[in-house]
Amino acid sequence: ASNVSKFFFLSLLNFNPLTIAFLFVGFYLLIKRFSDAKYALVLASFLGFLPIMYMYGMRYTMHSPIINCVVFGIGITYAFSKIGKKYANILFVSFLILIIVLSPTLSFMPKRSPQQNPKGAPQEQRMFFQSPFLAMVAGMGGERPKGIWQMDPDETQKMIEWIMENTSEDEILHVKGGSLACYITLMTGRVTDSGMYHEVRSEEMYEAIAEERKSGIFIFDVGFFKRKIPENLNILARFGTFIVASIEFRPMEAPLKIEGIFVFIGQELKYLEELKKLDVYIGIDQKILKDMRGIEKLSVFVSDEDQLSKDLKDLKYKPEVLRLVAFHGKIKTDTLREAKKHCKVLELGVIGSNIVSYNKEVIQIVDRIVRHTPPNIEFIDTIIPREKEEVKEKYWVQIDTSMREIKMEEVIFLVSSSEKYVGDRVIIETRDPELLLGLLEVMEHKV
């Protein structure tokens, strides 16, 4: 405690000394005019921010300027109203130019111990004067280092495009930087586990990451690693100083228990005959449904529900399992009843964001509801328990590992997490030949 300045609460507190006098004038006028509701509201807001100055100087600097400007405006308007009209306008404009263009700023840097200073060295207490505008002009002749709120537009845009193409809308991204996390959410709609107010984050979440109970995509700035990039990081992409990675999980001793493997081919028939020989689900687009035959576990991505009944009637055989995949599980009960006539086991595949409630009649018609999920532990631990409670034993989970590069160790981890809710009613979707072979081997030796 002896190494800490008693003025530590002023850390990162910045202010313009030219505005202070008018701030006091405005404050005095607010007290004097307190009986007027609008002035009372401004005064209450101004006073309400002051405790933040003591608790957290940086937050006061960031969030109080709006109300401070209102108080300053009241003060400066009153002051210049007392000057003769001949000089008031000239002085007012000159003063605003001085404040806006030069923007003289006084900053306080408190004494810090080596443990408190991010640079790991002791820091002496000091106060310094700067002009952000003049500093910016001085730096125009060469490159300036990126500040805490700055990001390279080209690097960031490429990363945003990668996220949109390689992650699902349900993915929860693990992001260290608060400003970057907010920007990613704004531009992609993806949820992040950080933000500008990272002080209120869940420590349990970070413990889960450390203990390898949490999977997903991690985004770091290379400066986050003080020495070197950890070996257990599976780097998926790099964009300048940004690293997009997943964690490589250690193999678990428990056997992998899954009920099936799913391979989506769309309209590509190149490997269809080889896949027919394997005990796997084969996913196709509805457009080629009527040409299919000999697929025991057939999954159809529904694109035209009105045409589907006709396509099913034109089907030349009766598959053992037929799955109709629809966004948010929205499909007519008449369509399901018609599909039921053309298979032994009917499944409804559900993709998309959280389904608040399933149609009870739909649950009665189908044999299984297969929830397509991203390879994301948060989705498994939050969405699946709620939905499974309504669907009960007909609820199955299909983990889509084709969304990003993923290894067998993480597949084992995701499956074991799903088992807590649905037992071995888990299907793995993949388009990776190496992972497919590994899963087939697991299926052959399934306990």
ZAMARGU-4260 file (C-alpha; in steps of 0.2 Angstrom, whole numbers, plus 5000, padded with zeros to 4 digits):
<rodrens>
0) 5000/5000/5000 | 5015/5012/5003 | 5019/5011/4985 | 5002/5018/4979 | 4999/5036/4978
5) 4984/5043/4988 | 4979/5052/4972 | 4978/5035/4963 | 4959/5038/4960 | 4964/5052/4947
10) 4972/5039/4936 | 4969/5043/4918 | 4958/5058/4923 | 4960/5071/4909 | 4952/5089/4908
15) 4954/5105/4898 | 4959/5119/4910 | 4951/5132/4900 | 4934/5125/4904 | 4936/5124/4923
20) 4931/5142/4927 | 4915/5141/4917 | 4911/5124/4924 | 4911/5132/4941 | 4900/5146/4935
25) 4888/5134/4927 | 4888/5124/4944 | 4884/5140/4954 | 4870/5144/4942 | 4862/5127/4943
30) 4861/5128/4962 | 4854/5146/4961 | 4841/5140/4948 | 4837/5123/4957 | 4819/5127/4958
35) 4817/5125/4939 | 4815/5107/4935 | 4827/5107/4920 | 4841/5115/4930 | 4838/5103/4944
40) 4839/5088/4932 | 4856/5094/4925 | 4863/5097/4943 | 4858/5080/4949 | 4866/5072/4934
45) 4882/5082/4936 | 4883/5077/4955 | 4879/5059/4951 | 4895/5057/4940 | 4906/5064/4953
50) 4908/5048/4964 | 4914/5040/4948 | 4929/5052/4948 | 4935/5045/4965 | 4931/5026/4961
55) 4937/5026/4943 | 4945/5041/4935 | 4946/5034/4918 | 4927/5030/4917 | 4923/5048/4923
60) 4934/5055/4909 | 4925/5044/4896 | 4907/5046/4901 | 4905/5062/4910 | 4909/5074/4895
65) 4891/5076/4889 | 4884/5082/4906 | 4900/5092/4909 | 4898/5101/4893 | 4880/5105/4897
70) 4886/5113/4913 | 4900/5122/4904 | 4888/5128/4891 | 4877/5136/4905 | 4892/5144/4913
75) 4900/5151/4897 | 4883/5157/4890 | 4880/5167/4906 | 4898/5174/4906 | 4898/5181/4888
80) 4880/5188/4891 | 4888/5200/4903 | 4900/5206/4890 | 4895/5220/4878 | 4888/5214/4861
85) 4902/5222/4852 | 4915/5211/4859 | 4905/5196/4865 | 4904/5187/4848 | 4922/5189/4844
90) 4928/5183/4861 | 4916/5168/4860 | 4922/5162/4843 | 4940/5165/4848 | 4938/5155/4864
95) 4929/5141/4855 | 4943/5140/4842 | 4956/5139/4856 | 4947/5125/4865 | 4942/5115/4849
100) 4958/5117/4839 | 4971/5117/4852 | 4961/5107/4865 | 4974/5109/4879 | 4973/5094/4890
105) 4980/5092/4908 | 4982/5073/4913 | 4987/5066/4930 | 4998/5050/4931 | 4998/5044/4949
110) 5012/5034/4957 | 5012/5015/4953 | 5021/5000/4960 | 5028/4988/4947 | 5014/4976/4950
115) 5001/4990/4945 | 5010/4996/4930 | 5007/4986/4914 | 5025/4989/4909 | 5031/4981/4925
120) 5041/4995/4931 | 5038/5008/4945 | 5030/5024/4940 | 5033/5041/4948 | 5018/5053/4951
125) 5017/5067/4938 | 5006/5079/4929 | 5008/5083/4911 | 5001/5095/4898 | 4997/5090/4881
130) 4987/5095/4865 | 4979/5080/4856 | 4977/5091/4840 | 4995/5097/4840 | 5001/5079/4843
135) 4991/5072/4829 | 4998/5086/4817 | 5015/5082/4823 | 5013/5064/4819 | 5007/5066/4801
140) 5024/5065/4795 | 5026/5047/4799 | 5017/5032/4806 | 5011/5033/4824 | 5008/5018/4835
145) 4990/5012/4837 | 4981/5018/4852 | 4970/5008/4864 | 4954/5012/4854 | 4962/5011/4836
150) 4961/4996/4824 | 4968/4994/4807 | 4953/4995/4795 | 4960/4983/4782 | 4965/4970/4795
155) 4949/4972/4804 | 4938/4970/4788 | 4947/4954/4783 | 4944/4947/4800 | 4926/4952/4800
160) 4924/4943/4783 | 4932/4928/4789 | 4921/4927/4804 | 4905/4929/4793 | 4911/4915/4782
165) 4918/4903/4795 | 4907/4904/4810 | 4888/4902/4813 | 4876/4915/4819 | 4875/4905/4836
170) 4894/4906/4839 | 4900/4914/4854 | 4917/4922/4851 | 4930/4924/4865 | 4938/4941/4863
175) 4951/4949/4875 | 4949/4967/4869 | 4933/4976/4874 | 4933/4988/4860 | 4937/4974/4847
180) 4923/4963/4855 | 4910/4977/4853 | 4915/4980/4835 | 4914/4962/4831 | 4897/4961/4838
185) 4891/4977/4829 | 4898/4971/4812 | 4894/4952/4812 | 4880/4950/4825 | 4890/4937/4834
190) 4890/4936/4852 | 4906/4939/4862 | 4911/4935/4880 | 4919/4952/4882 | 4915/4970/4879
195) 4919/4988/4885 | 4913/4984/4902 | 4925/4969/4905 | 4926/4973/4923 | 4909/4964/4926
200) 4915/4948/4917 | 4912/4931/4924 | 4928/4924/4932 | 4920/4907/4931 | 4920/4909/4912
205) 4939/4911/4912 | 4942/4897/4924 | 4932/4886/4912 | 4944/4891/4898 | 4959/4887/4908
210) 4952/4870/4913 | 4948/4867/4895 | 4930/4865/4898 | 4926/4879/4886 | 4928/4877/4867
215) 4925/4890/4853 | 4934/4903/4843 | 4947/4914/4852 | 4953/4931/4845 | 4969/4939/4852
220) 4980/4953/4847 | 4998/4946/4846 | 5003/4959/4859 | 4992/4949/4872 | 5006/4936/4873
225) 5021/4943/4882 | 5033/4930/4877 | 5027/4918/4863 | 5011/4911/4856 | 5006/4895/4867
230) 5009/4879/4858 | 4991/4873/4862 | 4984/4887/4851 | 4977/4880/4835 | 4979/4895/4824
235) 4965/4896/4811 | 4969/4913/4803 | 4980/4929/4805 | 4975/4946/4800 | 4990/4958/4804
240) 4991/4958/4823 | 4975/4948/4825 | 4976/4930/4828 | 4960/4919/4827 | 4962/4902/4835
245) 4954/4888/4844 | 4961/4878/4859 | 4968/4861/4856 | 4960/4850/4870 | 4969/4835/4878
250) 4962/4818/4874 | 4949/4812/4887 | 4949/4794/4893 | 4930/4792/4891 | 4925/4783/4875
255) 4916/4793/4862 | 4898/4788/4861 | 4889/4794/4846 | 4874/4787/4836 | 4879/4793/4819
260) 4889/4803/4806 | 4882/4816/4794 | 4890/4821/4778 | 4882/4835/4768 | 4885/4834/4749
265) 4872/4847/4743 | 4870/4844/4725 | 4888/4837/4723 | 4887/4819/4718 | 4905/4815/4715
270) 4907/4804/4731 | 4889/4799/4733 | 4892/4780/4728 | 4906/4779/4740 | 4896/4787/4754
275) 4882/4775/4751 | 4893/4760/4756 | 4896/4768/4773 | 4884/4769/4788 | 4882/4788/4788
280) 4868/4801/4785 | 4869/4809/4768 | 4863/4827/4767 | 4856/4834/4750 | 4848/4849/4743
285) 4829/4847/4739 | 4832/4850/4721 | 4840/4833/4718 | 4828/4823/4730 | 4818/4814/4716
290) 4834/4807/4708 | 4840/4799/4724 | 4839/4780/4728 | 4848/4768/4739 | 4852/4780/4753
295) 4847/4772/4770 | 4849/4788/4780 | 4843/4803/4769 | 4843/4821/4775 | 4834/4834/4764
300) 4837/4853/4766 | 4820/4860/4762 | 4820/4875/4751 | 4802/4874/4743 | 4790/4866/4755
305) 4775/4867/4742 | 4786/4857/4730 | 4792/4844/4743 | 4776/4833/4744 | 4777/4831/4725
310) 4796/4827/4726 | 4793/4814/4739 | 4779/4805/4729 | 4792/4804/4714 | 4805/4796/4726
315) 4809/4779/4719 | 4812/4770/4735 | 4808/4771/4754 | 4823/4776/4765 | 4826/4769/4782
320) 4828/4786/4790 | 4821/4803/4782 | 4826/4819/4789 | 4818/4836/4783 | 4829/4851/4788
325) 4821/4868/4790 | 4826/4884/4797 | 4820/4886/4815 | 4810/4870/4813 | 4796/4879/4804
330) 4787/4866/4793 | 4769/4862/4790 | 4761/4847/4799 | 4753/4841/4783 | 4771/4841/4775
335) 4777/4830/4789 | 4762/4818/4788 | 4766/4816/4769 | 4784/4813/4773 | 4780/4800/4786
340) 4772/4789/4772 | 4789/4788/4763 | 4800/4782/4777 | 4802/4771/4792 | 4809/4784/4804
345) 4805/4803/4801 | 4816/4816/4808 | 4814/4835/4809 | 4831/4844/4807 | 4831/4861/4816
350) 4844/4874/4811 | 4845/4892/4817 | 4844/4902/4833 | 4836/4897/4849 | 4819/4890/4846
355) 4808/4896/4860 | 4794/4883/4858 | 4791/4868/4847 | 4774/4864/4840 | 4767/4850/4851
360) 4758/4842/4836 | 4775/4842/4826 | 4783/4833/4841 | 4769/4819/4840 | 4771/4816/4822
365) 4790/4815/4820 | 4801/4801/4828 | 4815/4812/4832 | 4819/4831/4832 | 4838/4833/4828
370) 4845/4850/4833 | 4859/4856/4822 | 4871/4865/4834 | 4888/4874/4831 | 4904/4867/4838
375) 4901/4878/4853 | 4900/4873/4872 | 4890/4889/4876 | 4876/4884/4864 | 4876/4866/4870
380) 4875/4871/4889 | 4862/4884/4887 | 4851/4880/4872 | 4850/4861/4872 | 4844/4859/4890
385) 4829/4871/4888 | 4824/4864/4871 | 4827/4846/4877 | 4815/4849/4892 | 4801/4851/4880
390) 4804/4838/4867 | 4810/4825/4880 | 4817/4808/4873 | 4814/4813/4855 | 4827/4826/4856
395) 4844/4823/4847 | 4859/4833/4844 | 4869/4835/4828 | 4886/4844/4831 | 4892/4853/4815
400) 4911/4852/4814 | 4911/4858/4796 | 4910/4876/4802 | 4928/4877/4806 | 4944/4867/4807
405) 4942/4855/4822 | 4952/4840/4828 | 4946/4824/4836 | 4951/4830/4854 | 4938/4844/4853
410) 4925/4833/4845 | 4927/4821/4860 | 4925/4836/4872 | 4909/4843/4863 | 4901/4825/4863
415) 4905/4823/4881 | 4896/4839/4885 | 4881/4835/4875 | 4880/4818/4883 | 4875/4826/4899
420) 4858/4831/4891 | 4854/4818/4878 | 4865/4803/4882 | 4872/4795/4866 | 4859/4803/4855
425) 4873/4813/4846 | 4877/4814/4828 | 4893/4822/4821 | 4892/4832/4805 | 4909/4833/4795
430) 4916/4836/4778 | 4934/4833/4783 | 4939/4816/4776 | 4952/4813/4790 | 4940/4816/4804
435) 4927/4806/4795 | 4938/4791/4795 | 4942/4793/4813 | 4924/4794/4817 | 4920/4778/4807
440) 4933/4769/4817 | 4925/4775/4833 | 4908/4769/4827 | 4915/4752/4823 | 4922/4750/4841
445) 4907/4758/4849 | 4904/4751/4867
</rodrens>
